[in-house]
Amino acid sequence: MYKIQETKSKNPNRQIKDILLFFSFFLALFPSFGQEIPTTFKEKAERLVQMRPKTYLTLDTELKSEKRDTTLLRYFANLCEKENYLEGQAYALDQIGTKYRNISQYKKAVDLHQQALELSEKINNTELKVLSLNMLGVVYRRTDAIKTALDYNQKALELAEEVENPSHHIKRSINVSLNSIGNLYQALEQYDLAIVQFKRALKFETELDNKLGLAINHQNIGDCLEKKGDLEGALENYRKSLAYNEEINSDFGRVICKNSLAQIYLKQDMPYAALVLLEPLHEQSKSIGDFFITASIYINTGWAHTKLGNFDKAGKFIMDGLEMSKNRNMPSNILYGYQKLSDYEKERGNYKEAYEYYKKADEYENEITSATNVRYMNDIIVRYEADKKNNQISVLAKENEIVRLRLRKNQTTLLVSALIVGLISSILYILYRQYQSNNEKRVLSLEQNMLRSQMNPHFLFNSLNSIKLYIINNEQKNAVHYLNKFSKLIRKILEASSLKEISLAEELETVELYMNIENIRFSNEIDFKISVDDDINIDNIKVPSLALQPFLENSLWHGLSPKEGKKIIQLNIKKKKQGFISIEIIDNGVGRGAAQTNKENRVLKRKSVGIRITKERFANFSKDYQNNFVVDIVDLFDDKGNPKGTKVILDVPTV
């Protein structure tokens, strides 16, 4: 059986492991150690020092990509100090301090945030003062120094709430303060009060659409509900937090959420489910560098193995987590480790050892929740709530006076307002009716222009002339064949002109008839093909009637007519993204550049309006759909840059 012994000495393998771990975190803090500062960053830093922006938002936006690199931030901080740019120096020191905090280097983090606070007070920059105060509160909370943490967070909240027109950063800082105060209530086991603070912060984070803040507050609410015994409510909030962390791709958040979910599974007596979540977190949490969460994960892993009867593994994991907590002065994790060691020894039947660990856990619990901290916390709570109530009473009194004065004018105001509303409503109704009428006229005009473009005299004359040639040449069979096609096309055009929309299947049948007839004057030289993907049901897709013909006519007139040799038009219908299909009309003509030149050199210039009318019809037709029709015309070139045709891409919405 595995016997746990607390000892001050470590075995050699453990010491080597700790040394390697130290160097890995050293490299994480100083990724560019021994390397030159990039010239681009030097230029950016010098530019910022010259510009001297005063707001947090400007600095954070400019240094967003470098804010996690402590080497670059130290360079920037030193440059700011040299040039007496205190805003930049304070910002950089706070960012470096946050990095130290996240790898459990709390003493260094406090020193850096304190320096940043002194600089911010010197230049009287409220945004940066609030940031430093909140960060100091978070660091002290991590070490369970509740009294000091609350003092800093309370001061940050009061300072932020005094700002009349708060910036986005000030609003975020208010949420950080509320969240931190909630965590302090939570540390004092005032879970209902903590949840109230977290829900307040959650509301503001929703307004700011801050996914990170939403993730943090759902995590905290879940933790409070877990402490209250509401495991299902805790699970729901942990899962919401995990979803937000997945959305923002936060490794740190994912580790915390998965550890919390595993803890619930352990309380629900599902150790196998817990281990599935916990085991991958061992290395992930170490790579993040936050020993606070790593220690908790190790202790929970030991708890899971205790439940499964794997006592050798259980004892080792719990003791490793406890050693991490002791080495880095994390009282709450030390308490948790002793509690789980007590449970572990109890399961093994070692009741004496279990009792000893239980007593140690009790001593730590008393130390954490000392009477001094509780009294200080209660005094601060009472003072803050009293101040808030007094302010609210004062505001309500002023509002009541304003309402009383306004009531005197209400009768006249209501009468005038009613007249104005009635007049405006009448004007809006008249304007709306005029808009409807104009829109209907516009749609009717588009449909008429469309019909004229489809049945233009040039097309009719050419078609009939081709049929006449068949008759003159005594090709009766061909004449009858194409006369049937011509009459069928005219009938389809006339029928479709009275419809707002038709199925894509009917539209394809119409354009195929049109191409067969037009191919007569090209001596059947045009190779026209239609390709439809198997997973597209063209009977269910609606398009404006006679929508594709202008694009085909354009390819024939301008692309293929002046071309020598093989003439090809390919019409492809493909599945695109969700809610769209794509219709491609590809020709191997002379291209738009050459076509424009040919058009300008013609003696008789033909004005082409079919495509413009069709685009306007698409825009009007799209009003009945969630998405718009998109038309794109692309010039095609070969490897040598010579034009080899044109592609028309029409994205058609299906919903």
Secondary structure by P-SEA (a helix, b strand, c coil): cbbbbbcccccaaaaaaaaaaaaaaaaaacccccccccaaaaaaaaaaaaaccccaaaaaaaaccccccaaaaaaaaaaaaaacaaaaaaaaaaaaaaaaaaacaaaaaaaaaaaaaaaaaaaccaaaaaaaaaaaaaaaaaacaaaaaaaaaaaaaaaaaacccccaaaaaaaaaaaaaaaaaaaaacaaaaaaaaaaaaaaaaaaaccaaaaaaaaaaaaaaaaaacaaaaaaaaaaaaaaaaaaaccaaaaaaaaaaaaaaaaaaccaaaaaaaccccaaaaaaaccaaaaaaaaaaaaaaaaaacaaaaaaaaaaaaaaaaaaaccaaaaaaaaaaaaaaaaaacaaaaaaaaaaaaaaaaaaaacaaaaaaaaaaaaaaaaaaaaaaaaaaaaaaaaaaaaaaaaaaaaaaaaaaaaaaaaaaaaaaaaaaaaaaaaaaaaaaaaaaaaacaaaaaaaaaaaaaaaaacaaaaaaaaaaaaaaaaaaaaaaaacccccaaaaaaaaaaaaaaaacccccccbbbbbbcccccccccccccccaaaaaaaaaaccccccccbbbbbbbbbbccccbbbbbbbbccccaaaaaaaaaaccbbbbbcaaaaaaaaaaaaaccccbbbbbbbbbbbcccccccbbbbbbbbbcc
